[in-house]
Amino acid sequence: MVLAELWRGVRSAESKRFVAYLERNFPAVVPTESDWTESGLIVSRLALRETYERRKLQEIHFDVLIALTARRIGAFLITCNRADFTAIQKVQEFKLICW
């Protein structure tokens, strides 16, 4: 999912080279079946806590899956999407660095 989000945001040749480098040199870590199940529960809790519209809940679902996958492997999630990931962190603990 991270690669999909990175590719979706690529606009420059330099960015394309960087994402291609990441894809070649780092193994993909994917959500498990239990991550998918738990993500649905977390998105449901977010819907109760926040005033997200349906589209926003669909968008944040991938972020929840990324957070759960990072948590499962013990990794820090590094992002500049502070708002969404701190909201997720309020309902599910994971290591987060925002910059």
WOBEL-V41163 format. One line per field, one symbol per residue. ss: DSSP state (@ for helix, = for strand, . for the rest). psi: psi as a letter, one per 40 degrees, with the letter a starting at -180 (. if undefined). A space follows every 10 residues. Layout:
ss=???
psi=???
This chain:
ss=.@@@@@@@@. ..@@@@@@@@ @@@@@..... ..@@@@@@@@ @@@@@@@@@. ...@@@@@@@ @@@@@@@@@@ @@@...===. .@@@@@@@@@ @....===.
psi=ddddddddeh didddddddd ddddehihhi iidddddddd dddddddddi fiidddddde dddddddddd ddefihhhie gddddddddd ehhihhhh.
